[in-house]
Amino acid sequence: MRSLADRPALLLGLGAILAVVAFQLWITPSNPPGYHRDEAALSLNAYTLSTGLRDEDGARFPLFFRSFDDYKSPVYPYLLAGVFKLTGPDQTVARGLSAVLVLAAVLLLGVLAFRLTRSALVAVVVVVLAGLTPWLFELGRMAIEATTQPLLVVLLLLWLEQVARRRRYGVWQGVPVGVLIGLVTYSYTGSRLLGPLFALALIVFAGRGRWLFVLGAWATFAVALVPMGVYAIRHPGNLTARYDVTTIARGGLSPSGVVLQAIGNWFRDGNPWHWATGGDPAPYIHNGGYGALFAAVVLLAIAGAVLVLLRKRGDLFWRYILVATLLVPIPAALTVDRYNAVRLATLPVFVFVLAIPALAAVLGALRMSWPARIAVGLLAIAVGVQFAQFLDSYRTRGPARLVLFEAGVEPLLRGPLASGETIYLDFDDRGAQAMARWRAAAAGVPQDHVVVLPDGGVPPPGSLVFLRFQDCDFSCEDVARWEDYQLRRAVG
């Protein structure tokens, strides 16, 4: 079956795609349970943007958002603000946006596969495999900024494929490339390095008659970086705050030691065997006990890379894919955490793109070759086994992440918020502020019922205080607590 032109095959293909859509939009409030403080902080800023075009600290039209000791990127909060403008603040809506963003990336991967192979069958198989992939699915369960990355990268690759296929390399063809790479740069903390690396990789398009395209993309990207540059000058240290905490250079390594360590980290983070058999050791995006990527897809990607090197190395689009794939792990390699699924959120996209040539070759040989049929059968069985392992772990272990996702905060605050009692928050307690203010917004409680005390301020006697990781700086008594969070009452 080389295409889905006949009616039964067409219906089967549409059914498979609809099943992927339903699976990707499967959102339950108990898995992940609760709402992690990063999700709460991003959602709170989206809510304040949707109501007054200000962030949680009152800054109007902010470019970056302070979140604890980090400064979050703007793409996701502004998108979510637009959604909240229509729906109001809601946890399920926020996670639903993430699911839709990942689903859009999955469906557009199918479009890219069709463009590259002209095979509807290959396109549908890519959509199914990508849509069922644990890494992408679990990424779409959290309301975090990194969920924009797969979609932006797929859009970038779709445009580059079109430019390479049509061989139109004018300045104006480069403008959308610069815009999309700019959006990637503004989409996530780690992408502040990844975006420039993607721009640098455009050098593979350089050549007679193509320099205008490259220069157009670079010029557009440079313009996109101007606001970031101005912000960095006005707020020195903000954009590198997270990197300063997580960098491998903090350990006192020499410059050569940092380079060697980064190279070792690059090999570890890009290890295909690890992603086929395991995943992120922190259970935010991965529950453990299964591969983040299907082993069959990893094998196809390796075979596809070989086919590209043998048959398509002169194709400018595929040159870019190879170079960009090598660049993706670099930002994560400069940090202390290994196998971080969030910092490597664009890696699955390139794995699937590299798998397309091998998948097309195998599926194209189905009618004529018994070995191809056997190979497809074995790959399908392998995917089925890994998918079953993933579903079992996700359904049984996912809801147990109560502490990780701070599931006890909402019940702790439900009563005071419902009663209309004012809750006071310490000036320096950013985690408690994000949680309490977000819960108030989601419950429809006016924000003036959640008051951040001035630095050194003391709440009125008898008032409630919500704290995390600290004691009162004034006389108070316990009311209720859950893990690190506590409700206390000020004593006069």
Summary of the structure (lengths in Angstrom):
residues: 492
radius of gyration: 24.3
end to end distance: 79.0
largest distance: 85.7
contacts: 1687
relative contact order: 0.11
helix: 63%
strand: 7%
